[in-house]
Amino acid sequence: MSAKAVYVFEPTGIDLIDRRAHQPKPGTRVVKVQPAGCPRSGTMGHAWVADATTNQFYGIVLTRSLRRVAR
């Protein structure tokens, strides 16, 4: 099993303008996840994310708001 890529959430576009309570705070390290029955991450420029440390599910964000962290 390979490790998931880690991203830093840096809100842009609608993630910045229309902040939601379920979104991670700016600077939070997240991983992309795939909830059952949901469109695949990357569809229409969005991705499902969870906290990289605790696996707390946050929801959907723009892929442009995710900056990959070098390991």
C-alpha positions as CSV (number, residue, x, y, z in Angstrom):
1,M,0.0,0.0,0.0
2,S,1.4,3.4,-1.0
3,A,1.2,6.5,1.2
4,K,-1.3,9.1,0.1
5,A,-0.1,12.4,-1.2
6,V,-0.4,15.2,1.3
7,Y,-1.6,18.7,0.3
8,V,-1.9,22.1,2.1
9,F,-5.3,23.7,1.8
10,E,-4.9,27.3,0.5
11,P,-8.4,28.5,-0.4
12,T,-8.8,30.1,-3.8
13,G,-11.9,31.0,-5.9
14,I,-15.2,29.9,-4.3
15,D,-13.4,28.3,-1.4
16,L,-12.1,31.7,-0.4
17,I,-15.3,33.7,-1.2
18,D,-17.9,31.2,0.2
19,R,-16.2,29.7,3.3
20,R,-18.1,26.8,4.9
21,A,-18.0,25.5,8.5
22,H,-16.9,22.1,7.3
23,Q,-13.9,23.3,5.2
24,P,-10.4,22.9,6.6
25,K,-8.8,26.1,7.9
26,P,-6.2,27.6,5.6
27,G,-2.8,25.9,6.0
28,T,-4.3,22.6,7.1
29,R,-2.6,19.5,5.7
30,V,-5.1,17.2,4.0
31,V,-5.3,14.1,1.8
32,K,-7.7,13.3,-1.0
33,V,-10.3,10.7,-0.1
34,Q,-13.0,8.9,-2.1
35,P,-16.4,8.6,-0.3
36,A,-18.6,5.7,-1.5
37,G,-21.1,6.8,-4.1
38,C,-19.6,10.2,-4.7
39,P,-18.1,11.5,-8.0
40,R,-14.3,10.7,-8.2
41,S,-12.0,13.4,-6.8
42,G,-10.9,15.7,-9.7
43,T,-14.3,15.7,-11.4
44,M,-15.1,19.2,-12.5
45,G,-12.1,20.6,-10.5
46,H,-13.2,19.4,-7.1
47,A,-11.8,16.9,-4.6
48,W,-13.0,15.3,-1.4
49,V,-10.5,15.9,1.5
50,A,-9.8,14.7,5.0
51,D,-7.3,15.8,7.6
52,A,-3.9,14.2,6.9
53,T,-3.2,13.4,10.6
54,T,-6.6,12.6,12.1
55,N,-8.5,11.5,9.0
56,Q,-11.4,13.9,10.0
57,F,-13.5,14.2,6.8
58,Y,-13.9,17.9,5.7
59,G,-15.8,17.6,2.4
60,I,-15.4,18.9,-1.1
61,V,-13.0,21.7,-2.1
62,L,-11.5,23.1,-5.3
63,T,-8.4,21.2,-6.6
64,R,-6.9,24.6,-7.2
65,S,-7.0,25.2,-3.4
66,L,-4.7,22.2,-2.8
67,R,-0.9,22.6,-2.9
68,R,1.1,19.3,-2.8
69,V,3.6,19.0,0.0
70,A,7.0,17.4,-0.8
71,R,7.7,14.5,1.5
